[in-house]
Amino acid sequence: PLSPLAAGATRAYLSMRANRGPSMPPLRAICATVIVVLAVGAACGRPPAQDTARPILRIGTAFPPFSTRLIEEYRQALPDTDIRDVPVASSPATLRALAEGTIDLGVALADDAYRAYTEAGGDASQSHIRGISLLQPLPMYLLVRAGSGIQRVSDLKGRVVGVGPRNTSSWTLANLILGAFRVDPVTVQSLSGRPAAASGLKDGSLDAIVLPGYVYPDEVIQSVIQDGAYLVPIDGPEVDELRRHSPFVRTVMIPRDIYPGQDRIIRTVGIDLLIVCRREIDERMAYTLTEQLFSVFPRLARIEANLRFLDLDDAPATPIPLHPGAARYYRERELSR
């Protein structure tokens, strides 16, 4: 039996054929056309298929192992989000990647973030960078070889000092320190990694190495310490002068027992770190990332000793504007007290 629509179409066809004669097209052709029209109409009226793909969050890997551990924690806490790690070598590279839209979240030095933000004239509508959280300063560890006789930074004059690769945060911070202490002449040697640093201290081709924080003494560095390498403090009036010219540099204490036999607190310097994100990420996502950061923070604090002393009340005090999602989290946290 024909549907009411098909029956009506058939009656209309017979009536037209009676009036127009055999020049009318065959009934089968008209019926096929009606079927196609009905099918298209049904498809248009049907709701679109639901996109079940997970949202993507790209995180830069500068400042490992902190950033890599943070990525692992976010993956566990946010299983409905496709979290991807994107290789990024340094703080400036992180900020460039955020501005270019190739990552959504990363870790950067406070002075770099402030500079990148103000390059847009301080206009929030122009800068693509927003803050999620302030972290503790990234400390610098000055490790010198056994028998070198080095007791203070000024003793590095005329020596060979190994630092991180060029254009990395480690390279920048090390040269800031050497410049502040007017250690000249000095040979600054770029290193490809910790094995090269350890080898240099062991064979005497390096007198000292400057390591950034988030580098716990692994087997490579442990072997050098067992041979007698030791930490030297970075302190004195030169640090005060450095801080006058670089306001984001802070005095930092390396806790006891970071290295075997280190039975005293060692003064050094560091620069505040920030977790930063793209302005364009969803507000709900930024809120969740901030909330989860503090849920997993006790575990992240094991990565770097200084993170044990992070005051969560200082976390929103970023030198650039907070993302609205992060700001909402901090407001609600304050109201809930």
C-alpha positions in Angstrom: 0.0 0.0 0.0 1.1 3.5 -0.8 1.8 6.1 1.8 -0.5 9.1 1.8 2.3 11.2 0.2 3.0 8.6 -2.5 -0.7 8.1 -3.2 -1.2 11.8 -3.6 1.7 12.0 -6.0 0.3 9.2 -8.1 -3.2 10.9 -8.3 -1.5 14.1 -9.4 0.5 12.3 -12.0 -2.6 10.6 -13.5 -4.4 13.9 -13.6 -1.6 15.6 -15.4 -1.1 12.7 -17.9 -4.8 13.0 -18.8 -4.4 16.6 -19.5 -1.0 16.5 -21.2 -1.1 13.1 -23.0 1.8 10.8 -23.7 4.4 13.6 -23.5 4.5 13.2 -19.7 7.5 11.3 -18.3 7.0 7.8 -17.1 5.6 7.3 -13.6 8.7 5.4 -12.5 10.9 8.4 -13.2 8.7 10.7 -11.2 8.5 8.2 -8.3 12.3 7.9 -8.3 12.6 11.6 -8.1 10.1 11.7 -5.2 12.1 9.1 -3.3 15.3 11.0 -3.7 13.7 14.2 -2.5 12.2 12.4 0.5 15.5 10.8 1.4 17.3 14.2 1.2 14.6 15.8 3.3 14.9 13.1 6.0 18.6 13.4 6.1 18.4 17.2 6.5 15.9 16.8 9.4 18.1 14.3 11.3 20.3 15.8 14.0 24.0 15.8 13.1 26.2 12.9 14.3 27.7 13.6 17.7 31.5 14.3 17.6 32.9 11.9 20.2 36.6 12.9 19.7 38.3 14.0 22.9 39.5 17.6 23.2 43.3 18.0 22.6 45.7 19.7 25.0 49.3 20.2 23.8 51.9 20.7 26.6 55.5 21.8 26.0 58.2 19.8 27.6 60.7 22.5 28.7 62.1 22.1 32.2 62.0 18.3 32.5 61.5 16.3 34.5 58.9 18.6 36.1 57.0 19.2 32.9 57.1 15.5 31.9 55.8 14.5 35.3 53.1 17.2 35.1 52.0 15.7 31.7 51.8 12.2 33.3 49.7 13.5 36.2 47.3 15.4 33.8 46.8 12.3 31.7 45.8 10.3 34.8 43.5 13.1 36.1 41.9 14.0 32.8 41.3 10.7 30.9 38.7 12.4 28.6 41.3 14.8 27.2 43.8 13.8 24.6 47.0 15.2 26.2 50.0 15.4 23.9 53.6 16.3 24.8 55.3 18.6 22.4 59.1 18.9 22.5 60.1 22.4 23.5 63.7 23.2 24.6 63.5 26.3 26.7 61.5 29.1 28.2 61.7 31.4 25.2 60.8 28.5 22.9 57.7 27.7 25.1 56.5 31.3 24.8 57.0 31.4 21.0 55.1 28.1 20.7 52.2 29.5 22.7 52.1 32.7 20.5 52.2 30.5 17.3 49.5 28.2 18.6 51.6 25.0 18.5 51.2 24.3 22.2 48.4 25.2 24.7 50.3 24.9 28.0 53.9 25.1 29.2 56.5 26.2 31.8 58.4 29.5 31.4 60.7 31.8 33.4 58.9 34.7 34.9 61.1 37.4 33.2 60.7 35.8 29.8 56.9 35.6 30.2 56.7 39.2 31.3 58.8 40.3 28.4 56.8 38.3 25.9 53.6 39.8 27.3 54.8 43.4 27.2 56.1 43.0 23.7 52.4 43.3 22.8 52.4 46.7 24.5 50.8 45.2 27.6 47.5 45.1 25.8 45.6 42.0 26.9 43.7 41.9 23.7 47.0 41.5 21.7 49.1 39.1 23.8 48.3 35.3 23.4 49.9 34.4 26.8 48.1 34.0 30.1 49.1 32.7 33.5 47.9 29.6 35.3 50.2 29.5 38.3 53.4 30.9 39.8 55.8 28.3 41.0 58.9 28.4 43.2 62.1 29.8 41.7 64.2 27.5 39.6 67.5 27.2 41.6 71.0 27.1 40.1 73.4 24.5 41.4 77.1 25.3 41.1 79.0 22.0 41.2 82.9 22.1 41.1 85.4 19.3 40.6 87.3 17.7 43.4 90.7 19.4 44.1 89.8 22.5 42.2 90.2 24.8 45.2 87.0 26.7 44.2 85.2 28.0 47.3 83.2 30.9 45.8 81.9 32.1 42.5 84.7 34.6 42.1 87.2 31.7 42.1 85.9 30.8 38.7 88.0 33.5 37.1 90.3 32.0 34.5 88.5 28.6 34.8 86.4 26.5 32.4 82.7 26.3 33.3 80.2 24.0 31.7 76.6 25.2 31.2 73.6 24.0 29.3 73.2 24.2 25.5 73.1 27.7 23.9 69.8 29.6 23.9 68.4 27.5 26.7 67.3 28.8 30.1 70.3 27.1 31.7 72.7 29.0 29.4 71.0 32.3 30.1 70.9 32.0 33.9 74.5 30.8 34.1 75.8 33.7 32.1 73.7 36.2 34.2 75.5 34.8 37.3 79.0 34.9 35.8 78.4 38.5 34.6 77.2 39.6 38.0 80.3 38.3 39.7 82.5 39.8 36.9 84.2 36.4 36.4 86.5 37.4 33.5 88.3 35.9 31.9 86.3 32.6 32.0 85.7 30.0 29.4 82.0 29.1 29.1 81.5 25.7 27.4 78.1 24.6 26.1 77.3 21.0 27.1 75.0 18.6 25.4 73.9 16.9 28.6 74.8 15.6 32.0 77.1 12.8 30.8 79.3 15.3 29.1 79.3 17.5 32.3 80.2 14.6 34.5 83.0 13.5 32.2 84.4 17.0 32.1 84.6 17.2 35.9 86.1 13.8 36.1 88.9 14.3 33.5 89.6 17.8 34.6 88.6 19.5 31.3 85.9 21.3 33.3 86.5 23.1 36.6 82.8 23.6 37.4 79.3 23.1 36.0 76.1 25.1 36.5 73.0 22.9 36.7 69.5 24.2 36.7 67.0 22.9 39.2 64.8 19.9 38.4 68.0 18.0 38.0 68.2 15.5 40.9 71.6 13.7 41.2 71.1 10.7 39.0 73.7 8.0 38.6 75.8 10.1 36.3 76.1 13.1 38.7 76.3 10.7 41.8 79.5 9.2 40.4 81.1 12.7 40.2 80.1 13.5 43.8 81.5 10.2 44.9 84.8 11.3 43.4 84.7 14.5 45.5 82.8 17.1 43.5 80.9 19.5 45.8 78.4 22.4 45.7 79.5 26.0 46.1 77.1 28.8 47.2 76.0 31.6 45.0 75.7 34.5 47.4 77.2 37.9 48.4 76.7 41.5 47.4 77.0 40.6 43.7 73.6 38.8 44.1 72.1 42.0 45.5 73.4 43.9 42.4 72.1 41.2 40.1 68.6 41.4 41.6 68.6 45.2 41.1 69.0 44.7 37.4 67.0 41.5 37.1 64.0 41.8 39.5 62.8 38.3 38.8 66.0 36.8 40.2 65.5 35.6 43.8 67.6 34.2 46.6 67.0 30.5 47.1 68.1 27.9 49.6 69.1 24.4 48.5 67.9 22.2 51.4 70.1 19.7 53.1 70.7 16.2 51.8 70.1 16.9 48.1 73.5 15.4 47.5 75.1 12.7 49.7 77.2 14.4 52.4 75.6 17.8 51.9 74.8 18.4 55.5 74.1 22.2 55.3 71.8 24.5 53.5 73.4 26.2 50.5 72.5 29.7 49.4 72.0 30.2 45.7 69.8 32.2 43.2 66.9 31.3 41.0 64.2 32.8 38.8 60.5 32.3 39.3 58.8 29.8 37.1 55.3 30.1 35.7 52.8 27.7 34.3 51.5 29.6 31.3 48.8 28.9 28.6 47.3 30.2 25.5 44.7 32.9 25.9 42.4 31.0 23.5 42.0 27.8 25.5 38.5 27.2 26.9 37.8 28.7 30.3 36.5 25.4 31.7 39.7 23.7 30.6 41.9 26.4 32.2 39.8 26.1 35.4 40.2 22.3 35.4 44.0 22.5 34.7 44.5 24.9 37.7 42.3 22.8 40.0 44.1 19.5 39.1 47.5 21.2 39.4 46.9 21.6 43.1 45.5 18.2 43.5 48.7 16.6 42.2 51.1 19.1 43.6 52.2 17.0 46.6 53.5 14.4 44.1 55.1 17.1 41.9 57.0 18.5 44.9 59.1 15.4 44.9 60.6 16.4 41.6 62.4 19.5 43.0 63.2 20.1 46.6 62.3 23.8 46.5 58.8 23.0 45.5 58.2 21.6 48.9 58.1 25.2 50.2 55.6 26.6 47.6 53.0 28.8 49.3 49.8 28.2 47.4 48.6 31.6 48.4 51.3 33.0 46.1 50.3 30.9 43.2 48.0 33.5 41.6 50.7 36.2 41.8 51.8 35.8 38.2 53.5 38.9 36.6 51.1 38.5 33.6 47.3 38.4 33.7 45.8 35.1 34.8 43.6 33.1 32.3 39.9 33.8 33.3 39.5 30.1 34.1 42.5 30.1 36.5 41.3 33.4 38.0 37.9 31.9 38.7 39.5 28.9 40.4 41.5 31.1 42.8 38.4 33.3 43.6 36.4 30.2 44.4 39.2 28.7 46.5 39.5 32.0 48.5 35.7 32.2 49.0 35.6 28.5 50.2 37.9 29.1 53.2 
